[in-house]
Amino acid sequence: MAAADLIELWRGGLLESVHRGHVAVCDASGVVQSWGDPDAVIFPRSSCKMIQALPLVESGAADAAGLSPQHLALACASHQGAADHVGRVGDWLAALGLAEPDLRCGAHMPNDRAEARRLTCSDTAPCQLHNNCSGKHAGFLTLTRHLGAGPEYHELDHPVQRAVLAATEEVTGAPVAGHGIDGCSAPNFATTVAGLARAMAAFANPGAGLRGRAMTRLVHAMGAHPELVAGEGRACTALMRAMGGRVAVKTGAEAVFVAIAPDRGLGVALKVADGGTRGSEAAITALLVRLGLLDAGHPVVAQYLTGPIRNWRGTAVAELRQSAGFAT
């Protein structure tokens, strides 16, 4: 099946651009609604960090290390590299008797403007703590220490990544379709859009066992600390705040987005084919409104979907719309 038209950009009364993609909405029984091809194989990228954090909690490593909900939110985060994010991850590593060189995620300039300005003005290079995935990697190191495993936790055959692979196949309900290496050097396991949505539905419908309790803790941590999951000015943080923490949402590179709605027992996954963030943010906002999870009148909806697109002089020049087949 071909990708479906999801989000359109209109300028001067003419259709200028179209974001196409694949969407699946699941409950505990499976797919209940879809657009495009729910069986399209994708890399979830950072949208699956709560799956990657499952072994951290299920193994007992999180409790043995005394991890708080804030730590668990950071384990699921693609943070901005703000001073608060960097400080918290640094303190986490120090409590383990570890430090920044033990990370394997690599360094990049933070997306947080204040921290980027501080580094630039002081002629200081960013470190691995600034990496948006440093919280996830701190979680990997916590599990590595608990297992007594070797330091190269990012390698495919390491016990940490074998545990992530097993968790991924179990919650998606299918063998992975392959793997790639993510921007942070950790393996990223390919699955279908529907498989990713099934996994999110599993988080939305956790059982009473060990896995269910782990899922509940991770979802609650994300909802309670949206500022740690992403950061100021980011869609994940803004959307979770707008929904009062009742729904966990998480983006991934190349325009992947997921949502977990425990109150409704629903899991959502989408992939915009062109890899553009604008399209994925608009599409997830539209879905959250459609599913009754987000108030259509909330300002965040205008920010990511219905508000005008303005030029550098502040003039409204274009608008995003849901494509006809996606809006009905």
C-alpha positions in Angstrom: 0.0 0.0 0.0 1.1 3.5 -0.8 1.6 6.2 1.8 -1.5 8.3 2.5 -1.7 12.0 2.2 -1.7 13.3 5.7 -0.8 17.0 6.0 -1.0 19.7 3.3 0.7 23.1 3.0 -1.5 25.8 1.3 -0.1 29.1 0.1 -2.1 31.8 -1.8 -5.0 29.5 -2.2 -2.9 26.8 -3.9 -1.6 23.4 -2.6 2.2 23.8 -2.3 3.3 20.7 -0.5 2.0 17.4 0.9 3.3 15.3 3.7 2.5 11.6 3.1 2.9 8.8 5.5 1.7 5.7 7.4 -0.4 5.7 10.6 -1.7 3.0 12.9 -3.9 3.2 16.0 -4.1 0.1 18.2 -5.9 -1.1 21.2 -5.3 -4.3 23.1 -6.9 -6.3 20.3 -4.8 -4.9 17.5 -5.1 -2.2 14.8 -8.4 -0.3 15.0 -7.6 2.5 12.5 -4.9 3.1 9.9 -3.9 5.3 7.0 -1.3 4.4 4.4 0.4 1.0 4.9 0.4 -0.1 8.6 2.7 -2.9 7.6 5.4 -0.5 6.3 8.7 -1.3 7.8 10.4 1.6 9.6 13.1 2.4 12.0 11.4 3.8 15.2 14.5 5.8 16.0 14.1 7.6 19.3 10.3 7.0 19.5 11.0 3.6 21.0 13.1 4.7 24.0 10.5 3.5 26.4 10.9 0.0 24.9 14.7 0.3 25.2 14.3 1.3 28.9 12.1 -1.8 29.7 15.1 -4.1 30.6 16.5 -1.3 32.9 13.3 -1.5 35.0 12.4 -5.2 34.6 15.9 -6.4 35.5 15.8 -4.7 38.9 18.7 -2.4 37.9 16.6 0.7 38.2 15.6 -0.1 41.8 19.1 -1.3 42.7 20.5 2.0 41.6 17.7 4.0 43.4 16.5 5.6 40.2 13.7 8.1 40.5 10.9 8.9 38.1 13.1 11.8 36.8 15.8 9.3 36.0 13.3 7.1 34.1 12.0 10.1 32.2 15.5 10.9 31.1 16.0 7.2 30.1 13.1 7.8 27.6 14.3 11.2 26.6 15.6 13.0 23.5 16.5 16.0 25.6 17.6 19.5 24.6 21.0 19.4 26.3 19.9 22.1 28.7 21.9 22.7 31.8 19.3 20.8 33.9 19.4 17.8 31.5 23.2 17.8 31.5 23.5 18.2 35.2 21.0 15.4 36.0 22.7 12.9 33.7 26.1 13.8 35.1 24.9 13.3 38.6 23.3 10.0 37.6 26.6 8.7 36.3 28.5 10.0 39.3 26.2 8.1 41.6 27.1 4.9 39.7 30.8 5.7 40.1 31.0 6.5 36.4 31.6 9.6 34.3 31.1 11.1 30.9 33.9 9.1 29.2 31.9 5.9 30.0 29.2 7.0 27.6 29.3 5.8 24.0 26.8 8.2 22.5 29.2 10.8 21.1 29.0 14.6 21.6 27.1 17.3 19.7 26.1 20.9 20.3 23.0 21.1 22.5 19.7 22.3 21.0 19.1 24.4 24.1 19.9 27.9 23.1 21.1 29.0 26.5 23.5 26.1 26.9 24.7 26.4 23.3 25.4 30.1 23.9 27.3 29.3 27.1 29.5 26.8 25.3 30.1 29.1 22.3 30.9 32.2 24.4 33.3 30.3 26.6 34.9 28.5 23.7 34.0 25.2 25.3 33.4 22.0 23.3 30.2 20.1 24.0 30.6 16.7 25.7 28.6 13.5 25.6 26.3 14.7 28.4 24.9 17.2 25.8 23.9 14.4 23.5 20.1 14.2 23.3 20.4 10.5 24.1 22.7 10.7 27.1 19.8 9.8 29.5 19.1 6.6 27.5 22.8 5.8 27.6 22.9 6.4 31.3 20.2 3.8 31.6 22.2 1.4 29.4 25.2 1.9 31.7 23.0 1.3 34.8 21.8 -2.0 33.3 25.4 -2.9 32.2 26.7 -2.4 35.8 23.8 -4.4 37.2 24.6 -7.3 34.8 28.3 -7.1 35.4 28.7 -6.8 31.6 31.5 -5.2 29.6 31.7 -1.5 28.8 30.8 -1.6 25.1 27.1 -1.6 25.9 26.2 -0.2 22.5 27.4 -3.2 20.5 24.7 -5.5 19.0 25.9 -8.6 20.8 26.2 -7.0 24.2 23.7 -8.3 26.9 22.1 -4.9 27.1 21.2 -4.8 23.4 20.2 -8.5 23.4 17.7 -7.6 26.2 16.5 -4.6 24.2 16.0 -6.8 21.1 14.0 -9.4 23.1 11.8 -6.7 24.6 11.2 -5.1 21.2 10.1 -8.4 19.6 7.9 -9.2 22.5 6.0 -5.9 22.7 5.7 -5.4 18.9 4.5 -9.0 18.5 6.9 -9.8 15.7 10.5 -10.5 14.9 12.5 -7.4 14.1 12.9 -6.7 10.4 16.6 -5.8 10.8 18.7 -3.2 12.5 20.5 0.0 11.9 22.8 2.1 14.0 21.2 5.2 15.4 22.8 8.7 15.7 23.9 7.8 19.2 25.6 4.6 18.1 23.1 2.2 19.7 21.3 -0.4 17.5 17.8 0.6 16.3 15.6 -2.3 15.5 13.2 -2.1 12.5 9.6 -3.0 12.9 6.3 -2.1 11.2 4.2 1.0 11.9 1.5 -1.4 13.2 4.1 -3.3 15.3 5.2 0.0 16.9 1.6 1.0 17.6 0.9 -2.5 19.1 3.9 -1.9 21.4 2.4 1.5 22.4 -0.9 -0.1 23.0 0.8 -2.7 25.3 2.2 0.3 27.3 -1.4 1.7 27.4 -2.8 -1.6 28.6 -0.2 -2.9 31.1 -0.8 -6.1 32.9 -0.2 -6.7 36.6 3.1 -8.6 36.2 6.7 -7.4 36.1 6.5 -6.1 32.6 3.2 -4.3 33.3 4.6 -2.6 36.3 7.7 -1.5 34.4 5.6 -0.1 31.6 3.4 1.8 34.0 6.4 3.3 35.8 7.9 4.5 32.5 4.7 6.0 31.2 4.0 7.8 34.4 7.6 9.1 34.6 7.2 10.6 31.1 3.8 12.2 31.8 5.0 13.6 35.1 8.2 15.1 33.8 7.6 16.2 30.2 10.3 18.9 30.5 12.9 16.1 30.9 11.6 14.0 28.0 12.3 16.8 25.5 12.6 20.4 26.7 11.2 23.9 26.3 10.0 24.6 22.8 9.7 21.0 21.9 6.5 19.3 20.7 6.8 16.3 23.0 6.9 18.5 26.1 4.3 20.9 24.9 1.8 18.2 23.9 2.2 16.2 27.1 1.7 19.4 29.2 -1.4 20.3 27.2 -2.9 16.9 28.0 -2.0 17.1 31.7 0.4 14.2 31.6 -2.4 11.7 30.8 -0.8 10.8 27.5 2.8 10.1 26.8 4.2 11.1 23.4 7.6 10.7 21.9 9.2 11.6 18.6 12.0 10.0 16.7 14.3 11.1 14.0 13.0 11.0 10.4 9.5 12.0 11.4 8.3 9.2 13.6 5.9 9.9 16.4 4.2 7.6 19.0 1.5 8.2 21.7 0.4 6.1 24.7 -3.0 6.8 26.1 -3.7 4.6 29.1 -7.1 6.2 29.8 -8.3 5.0 26.4 -6.1 1.9 26.1 -4.7 3.2 22.8 -1.3 3.2 21.2 -0.5 5.3 18.2 2.4 5.2 15.7 3.1 7.3 12.6 5.8 7.8 10.1 5.9 10.7 7.7 7.6 9.5 4.5 9.6 12.6 3.7 11.3 12.6 7.2 10.1 16.1 7.9 9.4 17.2 11.5 6.8 19.7 10.5 4.6 17.0 9.0 5.0 14.5 11.9 4.2 17.2 14.6 1.1 18.3 12.7 0.0 14.7 12.1 0.4 13.6 15.8 -1.5 16.8 16.9 -4.3 16.0 14.5 -4.5 12.4 15.8 -4.5 13.4 19.4 -7.4 15.8 18.7 -9.3 13.2 16.6 -9.0 10.6 19.4 -10.4 13.0 22.0 -7.1 13.2 23.9 -6.3 16.8 23.2 -8.7 19.8 23.2 -9.0 21.2 19.7 -9.1 24.7 21.2 -5.8 24.4 23.1 -3.1 26.8 21.9 -0.7 23.9 21.2 -3.0 22.8 18.4 -2.6 26.2 16.7 1.1 26.0 17.3 1.6 22.7 15.4 -1.4 22.4 13.2 -4.1 25.0 12.7 -2.3 28.3 13.2 -1.1 30.5 10.3 2.5 30.1 9.0 4.1 33.6 9.1 7.0 35.1 7.2 9.9 37.0 8.7 7.7 40.2 8.9 5.0 38.4 10.8 2.6 38.2 7.9 0.3 35.1 7.7 1.3 33.6 4.3 0.4 29.9 4.5 -1.4 27.3 6.5 -1.3 23.6 7.2 -4.4 21.5 6.6 -5.2 17.8 7.1 -5.7 16.0 3.8 -9.3 15.1 3.1 -8.7 11.4 3.6 -6.9 12.0 6.9 -9.5 14.4 8.3 -12.4 12.1 7.8 
